[in-house]
Amino acid sequence: MKSSKIIALALASGMLLTSVTACKKNNNTSEGTSGVLSSSAAASETLESIRISEDITTSVVTEESVETVTFSGEDQKYANTFITNFAEQYFNVYPDNGPFDVTNASVEQVLTFAYFHIKINSYRDFEPGKKGECNYATFTFEKASQVIGKYMSYFLKEEACKNLPAPPESIDNIGFGPYYADGKVWFSSGDGDTYRDIGIVDYAVYNSDGTVTLYFTVYNIDFDVFNSLDVDGVKKYYTLSPSEAANDSTLKRRGTGIANVDIGQSGKYSLRTYDVTLE
């Protein structure tokens, strides 16, 4: 269909240009004497007009303009904070099955997100658990549902959690998790890591299906600086604009990412897809 339109438009443009040139004066005739281009010259100019018109028309038809939106103020802060909730825990950085897509996400993926989110942002929501000789960090199914539902377009079902293996009681058999027992999610406990990555949204594209695609850069806060900050000090990084982050000497660029989100009536984001490439 596009090819037909291009040819039709091109022919129309060529015919119009030919009719116009037919009315021009011949430069080789005396002034006042009307002259017409020879048939061969007219044909040559017509073909050239078609070629030029076809090139122009093609670029107009095939190139889609995409409007990008940059944020500021509270909108920038919210977008950065939302993305940081994923970037700070290295979410899906080393995926087994490609970019994260909530439509085919496994219960293990979303529970692992919940575990790290709680560990980084609300450690007190962990309950210590013990099975045999193994120590675990546990959290309730309700807490898992709350965290996952807040950040993703994913409905966690308890039946899916019940299909997970029970937490092992022997150190020889223990893995990272997730496990499920007694209405709780179980992960092998461990400490000592620092989570210093943040996400800064560079710009967004509003899509025709109502979703928004966020293009962002991942930065790492300098270790010594990070250790000197309190919670409010870390949160100040979430307010940075793309240019401020790029020029901040305490930040090191780590990579870039793309996230597609739904927007609720309240304006809050809910993750659909997420992909990060580290440099």
VEXDREN-2710 file (C-alpha; in Angstrom, 1 decimal):
% VEXDREN-2710
k/r/px/py/pz
1/MET/0.0/0.0/0.0
2/LYS/2.8/2.4/0.9
3/SER/4.6/1.7/-2.4
4/SER/1.4/2.4/-4.4
5/LYS/1.0/5.7/-2.6
6/ILE/4.6/6.7/-3.2
7/ILE/4.4/5.9/-6.9
8/ALA/1.1/7.8/-7.3
9/LEU/2.4/10.8/-5.4
10/ALA/5.6/10.7/-7.4
11/LEU/3.8/10.5/-10.7
12/ALA/1.5/13.3/-9.7
13/SER/4.5/15.5/-8.7
14/GLY/6.3/14.7/-11.9
15/MET/3.2/15.5/-14.1
16/LEU/2.8/18.8/-12.2
17/LEU/6.4/19.8/-12.7
18/THR/6.2/18.9/-16.4
19/SER/3.1/21.1/-16.9
20/VAL/4.8/23.9/-15.2
21/THR/8.0/23.7/-17.2
22/ALA/6.0/23.5/-20.4
23/CYS/4.9/27.1/-19.8
24/LYS/8.4/28.4/-19.3
25/LYS/10.1/30.6/-21.9
26/ASN/12.8/29.0/-23.9
27/ASN/16.1/30.7/-23.0
28/ASN/17.3/30.3/-26.6
29/THR/14.3/32.2/-28.1
30/SER/14.0/36.0/-28.2
31/GLU/12.1/37.7/-25.4
32/GLY/8.3/37.5/-25.8
33/THR/8.4/34.3/-27.9
34/SER/6.8/31.5/-26.1
35/GLY/8.8/28.2/-26.3
36/VAL/8.2/24.7/-25.1
37/LEU/10.8/22.1/-24.0
38/SER/11.5/19.5/-26.6
39/SER/9.8/16.1/-26.0
40/SER/13.1/14.4/-25.0
41/ALA/14.0/17.2/-22.6
42/ALA/10.5/17.2/-21.1
43/ALA/10.7/13.5/-20.7
44/SER/14.1/13.7/-19.0
45/GLU/12.9/16.4/-16.6
46/THR/9.8/14.4/-15.8
47/LEU/11.8/11.3/-14.9
48/GLU/14.1/13.4/-12.7
49/SER/11.1/15.0/-11.0
50/ILE/9.6/11.5/-10.3
51/ARG/12.9/10.4/-8.9
52/ILE/13.3/13.4/-6.6
53/SER/9.6/13.2/-5.6
54/GLU/9.9/9.5/-4.8
55/ASP/12.9/10.1/-2.6
56/ILE/11.1/12.9/-0.7
57/THR/7.8/10.9/-0.4
58/THR/9.6/7.8/0.8
59/SER/11.3/9.6/3.7
60/VAL/8.0/11.2/4.7
61/VAL/6.1/7.9/4.7
62/THR/8.7/5.6/6.3
63/GLU/10.3/7.8/9.0
64/GLU/8.1/7.9/12.1
65/SER/8.6/10.8/14.4
66/VAL/8.9/9.8/18.1
67/GLU/8.3/12.5/20.7
68/THR/10.6/12.2/23.7
69/VAL/9.8/13.7/27.0
70/THR/12.3/14.9/29.6
71/PHE/11.3/15.2/33.2
72/SER/12.1/17.8/35.9
73/GLY/11.3/18.4/39.6
74/GLU/9.1/15.8/41.3
75/ASP/8.5/13.9/38.0
76/GLN/12.3/13.4/37.6
77/LYS/12.6/12.3/41.2
78/TYR/9.8/9.8/41.0
79/ALA/11.0/8.3/37.8
80/ASN/14.6/8.0/39.1
81/THR/13.3/6.5/42.4
82/PHE/11.2/3.9/40.6
83/ILE/14.0/2.8/38.4
84/THR/16.5/2.8/41.3
85/ASN/14.3/0.2/43.0
86/PHE/15.4/-2.2/40.2
87/ALA/18.9/-0.9/39.4
88/GLU/20.1/-0.9/43.0
89/GLN/19.7/-4.7/43.3
90/TYR/21.2/-5.5/39.9
91/PHE/17.8/-6.7/38.8
92/ASN/18.0/-9.0/35.7
93/VAL/21.5/-7.8/35.0
94/TYR/22.6/-11.4/34.2
95/PRO/19.4/-12.9/32.8
96/ASP/19.1/-16.5/31.8
97/ASN/16.2/-15.8/29.4
98/GLY/16.8/-12.3/28.1
99/PRO/15.1/-9.1/29.1
100/PHE/12.6/-9.3/32.0
101/ASP/9.0/-9.5/30.8
102/VAL/6.3/-9.6/33.4
103/THR/4.0/-11.6/31.1
104/ASN/6.2/-14.6/31.3
105/ALA/8.1/-13.9/34.6
106/SER/8.6/-16.8/36.9
107/VAL/7.6/-16.8/40.6
108/GLU/11.3/-17.2/41.4
109/GLN/12.2/-14.0/39.6
110/VAL/9.5/-11.8/41.3
111/LEU/10.2/-13.3/44.7
112/THR/13.9/-12.6/44.3
113/PHE/13.1/-9.0/43.5
114/ALA/11.0/-8.8/46.7
115/TYR/13.8/-10.3/48.7
116/PHE/16.4/-7.8/47.6
117/HIS/14.0/-4.9/47.9
118/ILE/13.2/-5.8/51.5
119/LYS/16.8/-6.4/52.3
120/ILE/17.9/-3.0/50.9
121/ASN/14.9/-0.8/51.9
122/SER/13.1/-2.4/54.9
123/TYR/15.3/-5.0/56.5
124/ARG/13.1/-5.0/59.6
125/ASP/10.5/-6.8/57.6
126/PHE/12.7/-9.9/57.6
127/GLU/12.0/-12.6/60.2
128/PRO/14.9/-14.9/61.1
129/GLY/14.1/-18.5/60.2
130/LYS/15.9/-21.8/61.0
131/LYS/15.5/-25.2/59.5
132/GLY/17.8/-27.8/61.0
133/GLU/21.3/-26.4/60.8
134/CYS/20.4/-23.7/58.2
135/ASN/19.6/-20.1/58.9
136/TYR/17.3/-18.1/56.7
137/ALA/15.7/-14.7/56.1
138/THR/12.0/-15.0/55.7
139/PHE/9.1/-12.8/54.9
140/THR/5.4/-13.4/54.7
141/PHE/3.4/-14.1/51.5
142/GLU/1.4/-11.0/52.2
143/LYS/4.6/-8.9/52.3
144/ALA/5.8/-10.4/49.1
145/SER/2.5/-9.7/47.4
146/GLN/2.6/-6.1/48.6
147/VAL/6.1/-5.4/47.3
148/ILE/5.6/-7.1/44.0
149/GLY/2.2/-5.6/43.4
150/LYS/3.6/-2.1/44.1
151/TYR/6.3/-2.2/41.5
152/MET/5.1/-4.7/38.9
153/SER/2.1/-5.5/36.8
154/TYR/2.2/-9.0/38.3
155/PHE/-0.3/-10.8/40.5
156/LEU/1.4/-13.2/42.9
157/LYS/-0.6/-16.4/43.6
158/GLU/0.1/-18.3/46.8
159/GLU/-0.5/-21.6/44.9
160/ALA/2.6/-20.8/42.8
161/CYS/4.6/-20.2/46.0
162/LYS/3.4/-23.5/47.5
163/ASN/4.9/-25.3/44.5
164/LEU/8.4/-24.1/45.5
165/PRO/10.6/-26.5/47.4
166/ALA/10.7/-26.4/51.2
167/PRO/13.8/-24.9/52.7
168/PRO/16.5/-27.6/53.2
169/GLU/17.6/-28.5/56.7
170/SER/21.1/-29.5/55.8
171/ILE/23.9/-27.1/54.8
172/ASP/25.0/-29.6/52.2
173/ASN/21.7/-29.1/50.4
174/ILE/21.0/-25.4/50.9
175/GLY/20.8/-23.0/48.0
176/PHE/19.9/-19.3/47.7
177/GLY/16.2/-19.7/47.3
178/PRO/13.4/-18.9/47.1
179/TYR/11.8/-21.7/49.2
180/TYR/8.3/-21.7/50.7
181/ALA/7.0/-23.1/54.0
182/ASP/4.7/-22.1/56.8
183/GLY/3.1/-19.3/54.7
184/LYS/6.5/-17.6/54.3
185/VAL/9.1/-17.1/51.6
186/TRP/12.6/-18.3/52.6
187/PHE/16.0/-17.2/51.4
188/SER/19.4/-18.2/52.7
189/SER/20.5/-15.2/54.8
190/GLY/23.7/-13.3/54.0
191/ASP/25.1/-9.8/54.7
192/GLY/28.1/-7.7/53.9
193/ASP/27.0/-6.4/50.4
194/THR/26.6/-2.8/49.6
195/TYR/24.0/-1.7/47.0
196/ARG/25.2/1.6/45.5
197/ASP/23.7/1.6/42.1
198/ILE/21.1/4.2/41.1
199/GLY/19.0/4.8/38.0
200/ILE/18.6/8.2/36.3
201/VAL/15.9/8.5/33.7
202/ASP/17.2/10.3/30.7
203/TYR/13.9/10.6/28.8
204/ALA/10.6/8.9/28.2
205/VAL/8.4/8.0/25.2
206/TYR/4.7/7.9/25.6
207/ASN/3.3/5.0/23.5
208/SER/0.0/4.7/21.7
209/ASP/-1.0/1.8/23.9
210/GLY/-0.9/3.9/27.0
211/THR/2.4/2.6/28.3
212/VAL/5.5/4.7/28.8
213/THR/9.0/3.6/27.9
214/LEU/11.8/4.9/30.2
215/TYR/15.3/5.2/28.9
216/PHE/17.8/5.4/31.8
217/THR/21.4/5.3/32.8
218/VAL/22.8/3.3/35.7
219/TYR/25.4/4.9/37.9
220/ASN/27.4/3.7/40.9
221/ILE/27.9/5.9/43.9
222/ASP/31.5/6.1/45.1
223/PHE/32.1/3.6/47.9
224/ASP/33.6/6.1/50.4
225/VAL/31.0/8.7/49.6
226/PHE/28.2/6.1/50.0
227/ASN/29.5/5.0/53.4
228/SER/29.5/8.6/54.6
229/LEU/25.8/9.2/53.7
230/ASP/22.7/8.7/55.7
231/VAL/19.4/7.6/54.1
232/ASP/18.5/11.2/53.2
233/GLY/21.9/11.8/51.7
234/VAL/21.4/8.8/49.4
235/LYS/18.0/9.9/48.4
236/LYS/19.3/13.3/47.2
237/TYR/20.9/11.4/44.3
238/TYR/17.4/10.4/43.2
239/THR/16.6/14.0/42.4
240/LEU/19.4/14.5/39.8
241/SER/18.7/15.4/36.3
242/PRO/20.5/13.4/33.5
243/SER/23.0/16.3/33.0
244/GLU/23.7/16.6/36.7
245/ALA/24.3/12.9/37.1
246/ALA/26.6/12.8/34.1
247/ASN/28.7/15.6/35.6
248/ASP/28.7/14.4/39.2
249/SER/32.3/13.3/40.1
250/THR/30.9/10.9/42.8
251/LEU/29.1/8.9/40.3
252/LYS/30.5/6.3/37.9
253/ARG/28.5/5.3/34.8
254/ARG/27.8/1.6/34.7
255/GLY/25.4/1.1/31.8
256/THR/22.1/1.9/30.2
257/GLY/18.6/0.4/30.3
258/ILE/15.1/0.5/29.0
259/ALA/11.9/-0.1/31.0
260/ASN/8.3/-0.2/29.8
261/VAL/5.7/0.7/32.4
262/ASP/2.0/1.0/32.9
263/ILE/0.7/4.1/34.5
264/GLY/-2.1/3.9/37.0
265/GLN/-4.8/6.5/37.6
266/SER/-2.7/7.9/40.4
267/GLY/0.2/8.4/38.0
268/LYS/2.3/5.6/39.6
269/TYR/4.4/3.3/37.4
270/SER/4.1/-0.5/37.2
271/LEU/6.8/-2.4/35.5
272/ARG/6.1/-4.5/32.4
273/THR/9.6/-5.0/30.8
274/TYR/13.1/-4.2/31.9
275/ASP/16.5/-4.6/30.3
276/VAL/20.0/-3.4/31.3
277/THR/23.3/-3.5/29.4
278/LEU/26.4/-3.0/31.5
279/GLU/29.4/-1.3/29.9
END
